[in-house]
Amino acid sequence: MPGQLFVISAPSGTGKSTVAMAVRQRIPGLGYSISHTTRKPRGNERSGIDYHFVDDETFTKMIDEGDFVEWAKVYDNFYGTSSSGLQDLTASGLDVLMDVDIQGGRNIKKRFPDSVLIFLLPPSLEELERRLRKRGTDDESVIEARMEMAADDIKNCVWYDYIIVNDKLEKAIDEVQSIIVSERRLTERQLPGIRKLFDV
């Protein structure tokens, strides 16, 4: 069977990238779709590992050529997921964990109705603001913009398949892991292999 798509979305600063990376390390046979972005690397981020960092011209060309399964402009930067990279992973039978924003999650769900969407919430808006300030990568105007967008983003959790509150990192990681393991045990996903072993 082709692989399953799992999508994690969250307001900026909620920890979706940290959670996604930890889950990927813990679950065997779980691919990770590395997004393209025009924003500059933060801290120790590396191109091809955390993101594919490209310039505006390259990203626009990829849009024009239909290279993205989803893309969006967020805070003056572009983010997108390569169609060919994603299809290569799922065609090989790998489940794929994606870390995308709300717009991307909506677009993926439209194109792949069977995808599983997980929304990561902060414990509160106050805690989210504290995390954004502690990270020390944005100036005051950017933090204010992120907080304003976070309030709108959170309203979208109602159409996601699962909701997890990231009040404790290890707990959030465990819960995402549980969702993926449970989805893999669905009868429709297990039957092809079971039928090879038993007369069912």
C-alpha positions as CSV (number, residue, x, y, z in Angstrom):
1,M,0.0,0.0,0.0
2,P,1.1,3.6,-0.5
3,G,2.2,5.4,2.5
4,Q,-0.1,7.6,4.7
5,L,0.3,11.3,5.1
6,F,0.4,12.8,8.6
7,V,0.3,16.6,9.0
8,I,1.2,18.6,12.1
9,S,0.2,22.3,12.1
10,A,0.4,24.8,14.9
11,P,0.7,28.5,15.6
12,S,4.3,29.7,15.3
13,G,6.3,28.9,18.5
14,T,4.1,26.0,19.6
15,G,6.8,23.5,19.0
16,K,5.6,21.6,16.0
17,S,9.1,21.2,14.4
18,T,10.5,19.9,17.6
19,V,7.7,17.4,18.1
20,A,7.8,16.3,14.4
21,M,11.6,15.7,14.6
22,A,11.3,13.7,17.8
23,V,8.5,11.5,16.5
24,R,10.4,10.9,13.3
25,Q,13.3,9.6,15.3
26,R,11.1,7.3,17.4
27,I,8.9,5.7,14.8
28,P,10.5,3.3,12.2
29,G,9.5,3.6,8.6
30,L,8.4,7.2,8.9
31,G,9.5,9.6,6.2
32,Y,9.7,13.3,6.6
33,S,8.9,15.8,3.9
34,I,11.4,18.7,4.0
35,S,9.8,21.9,3.0
36,H,11.2,24.6,0.8
37,T,11.3,28.1,2.2
38,T,12.7,31.5,1.3
39,R,13.3,32.6,4.9
40,K,16.8,32.7,6.3
41,P,18.1,29.8,8.4
42,R,17.8,30.2,12.2
43,G,20.5,29.1,14.6
44,N,21.9,25.7,13.6
45,E,19.4,25.0,10.8
46,R,20.9,23.4,7.7
47,S,19.6,23.3,4.2
48,G,18.4,19.8,3.2
49,I,18.0,18.8,6.8
50,D,15.6,21.3,8.4
51,Y,14.4,23.1,5.2
52,H,15.5,23.5,1.6
53,F,16.5,27.2,1.8
54,V,16.0,28.8,-1.6
55,D,15.7,32.4,-2.9
56,D,12.5,34.1,-4.1
57,E,13.3,33.6,-7.8
58,T,13.8,29.8,-7.4
59,F,10.7,29.4,-5.3
60,T,8.6,31.4,-7.8
61,K,9.9,29.3,-10.7
62,M,8.9,26.1,-8.8
63,I,5.4,27.5,-8.3
64,D,5.1,28.3,-12.0
65,E,6.2,24.8,-12.9
66,G,3.7,23.2,-10.5
67,D,6.4,21.7,-8.3
68,F,4.5,22.1,-5.0
69,V,1.7,20.0,-3.6
70,E,1.1,23.0,-1.3
71,W,2.7,26.4,-0.7
72,A,1.9,29.5,1.2
73,K,3.3,32.9,2.0
74,V,3.7,33.4,5.8
75,Y,5.3,36.5,7.4
76,D,6.7,37.7,4.0
77,N,8.4,34.3,3.4
78,F,7.3,31.4,1.2
79,Y,7.0,27.8,2.3
80,G,6.1,24.8,0.2
81,T,6.2,21.1,-0.1
82,S,7.6,19.5,-3.3
83,S,5.1,17.2,-5.0
84,S,7.8,14.9,-6.5
85,G,9.6,14.5,-3.2
86,L,6.3,13.7,-1.4
87,Q,5.2,11.2,-4.1
88,D,8.5,9.4,-4.1
89,L,8.2,8.8,-0.3
90,T,4.6,7.6,-0.3
91,A,5.0,5.5,-3.5
92,S,7.8,3.5,-1.7
93,G,5.3,2.7,1.1
94,L,6.7,5.1,3.6
95,D,4.3,7.0,5.9
96,V,5.2,10.7,5.7
97,L,5.1,13.2,8.6
98,M,4.7,16.8,7.4
99,D,5.2,20.0,9.4
100,V,3.2,22.7,7.6
101,D,1.1,25.8,8.4
102,I,-2.7,25.9,8.5
103,Q,-3.0,26.9,4.8
104,G,-0.8,24.0,3.8
105,G,-2.8,21.6,6.0
106,R,-6.1,22.7,4.3
107,N,-4.6,22.3,0.8
108,I,-3.2,18.8,1.6
109,K,-6.5,17.7,3.0
110,K,-8.3,18.8,-0.1
111,R,-5.9,17.0,-2.4
112,F,-5.4,13.9,-0.1
113,P,-8.7,13.4,1.8
114,D,-7.2,10.3,3.6
115,S,-4.4,12.4,5.1
116,V,-4.4,12.6,8.9
117,L,-4.2,16.1,10.3
118,I,-2.9,16.9,13.9
119,F,-3.2,20.3,15.4
120,L,-0.7,21.3,18.2
121,L,-2.0,23.9,20.6
122,P,0.0,25.9,23.2
123,P,-1.2,25.7,26.8
124,S,-2.3,29.4,26.5
125,L,-1.7,32.5,24.4
126,E,0.3,33.9,27.3
127,E,2.6,30.8,27.3
128,L,3.0,31.1,23.5
129,E,4.1,34.7,23.8
130,R,6.6,33.7,26.5
131,R,8.1,31.0,24.2
132,L,8.4,33.3,21.3
133,R,10.2,35.9,23.4
134,K,12.5,33.2,24.9
135,R,13.5,32.0,21.5
136,G,15.1,35.4,20.8
137,T,14.9,35.3,17.0
138,D,12.3,37.9,16.3
139,D,11.9,41.6,17.0
140,E,8.9,43.1,18.8
141,S,6.9,43.8,15.6
142,V,7.3,40.2,14.4
143,I,6.3,38.8,17.8
144,E,3.2,41.0,17.8
145,A,2.3,39.8,14.3
146,R,2.8,36.2,15.3
147,M,0.6,36.5,18.3
148,E,-2.2,38.2,16.3
149,M,-2.0,35.4,13.7
150,A,-1.9,32.7,16.4
151,A,-5.3,33.8,17.7
152,D,-6.7,33.3,14.2
153,D,-4.8,30.0,13.6
154,I,-6.2,28.4,16.7
155,K,-9.7,28.8,15.4
156,N,-8.8,26.3,12.6
157,C,-8.2,23.4,15.0
158,V,-11.9,22.5,14.7
159,W,-11.5,20.9,11.3
160,Y,-8.3,18.9,12.1
161,D,-8.6,15.2,12.9
162,Y,-6.7,15.4,16.2
163,I,-5.9,18.1,18.7
164,I,-2.9,17.9,21.1
165,V,-2.0,20.6,23.8
166,N,1.7,20.9,24.0
167,D,1.9,21.7,27.7
168,K,4.7,19.2,28.3
169,L,6.9,18.3,25.4
170,E,7.4,14.6,26.1
171,K,3.7,14.1,26.5
172,A,2.9,15.9,23.2
173,I,5.5,13.7,21.5
174,D,4.0,10.5,23.0
175,E,0.5,11.5,21.9
176,V,1.5,12.2,18.3
177,Q,3.4,8.9,18.2
178,S,0.2,7.1,19.5
179,I,-1.9,8.6,16.8
180,I,0.5,7.4,14.1
181,V,0.8,3.9,15.5
182,S,-3.0,3.7,15.9
183,E,-3.6,4.8,12.3
184,R,-1.2,2.2,11.1
185,R,-3.3,-0.5,12.8
186,L,-6.5,0.4,11.0
187,T,-8.1,-2.7,9.5
188,E,-8.0,-1.3,5.9
189,R,-4.2,-0.8,6.2
190,Q,-3.6,-4.2,7.8
191,L,-5.7,-6.3,5.5
192,P,-3.4,-6.5,2.5
193,G,-0.7,-8.1,4.6
194,I,-3.0,-10.2,6.7
195,R,-4.6,-11.7,3.6
196,K,-1.2,-13.0,2.6
197,L,-1.0,-14.9,5.8
198,F,-4.6,-15.9,6.5
199,D,-7.7,-16.9,4.6
200,V,-9.8,-13.7,5.5
